Amino acid sequence: DIVLTQSPGTLSLSPGERATLSCRASQSVLSIYLAWYQQRPGQAPRLLIYGASSRATGIPDRFSGSGFGTDFTLTISRLEPEDFAVYYCQQYGNSPSTFGQGTKLEIK
Amino acid sequence: EVQLVESGGDLVQPGGSLRLSCEVSGFTFSSYWMHWVRQAPGKGLVWVSRIGRDGSSTSYADSVRGRFTVSRDNAKNTLYLQMNSLRAEDTAVYYCVRDSGGRGFDPWGQGTLVTVSS
């Protein structure tokens, strides 16, 4: 199975700041099968990014994804209060699909 | 509007069984692969199972293979997860999710809580 390791585990920032979240895979992942999700407390996950860099429908352009191979990044350019949540990366090109352990983005 | 609504979660004793359902609307159910993903309390997301468009292709996580069975009724727009020989470590919120054909898992249902405890 492909192991995805997210860093940092927790990121403490203030609204308006830039957030950079990392996802590293144990083996190469096809970029077209790398996704990012946001999960707010008590809610289901929501797709943000698919194909490593394509924003899902309705996702603000302050969210962007990049990377290839084994290293992927989710960037939030200017944090809004509603962005403080847990973020997961996922690879869905190899079976079984696997998720990273998550990065908690908290208000500083 | 695309909607996925899970039901069937409950408190069950170890060794017991439960069947989860996921009723979908707003899209052509038979055109999509579907998945179950679970999340133990305070933990991350774990893929559980998937099923092909006509139900003939299925796969499972090692942790549930032989105990869980995924199925679907395309006429009823409903996905199922039959869970047998339940263990404490199966305690989780179970989400049904549409496989958007290369565009990630989207959308997700609201989840249904399964608690395995004596």
Interface residues (C-beta under 8 A of the other chain):
Chain A: I32 Y33 A35 Y37 A44 P45 R46 L47 I49 Y50 G51 S54 A56 Y88 Q90 Y92 S95 P96 S97 T98 F99 G100 Q101 G102
Chain B: H35 G44 L45 V46 W47 R50 S59 A61 Y95 D99 S100 G102 R103 G104 F105 D106 P107 W108 G109 Q110 G111
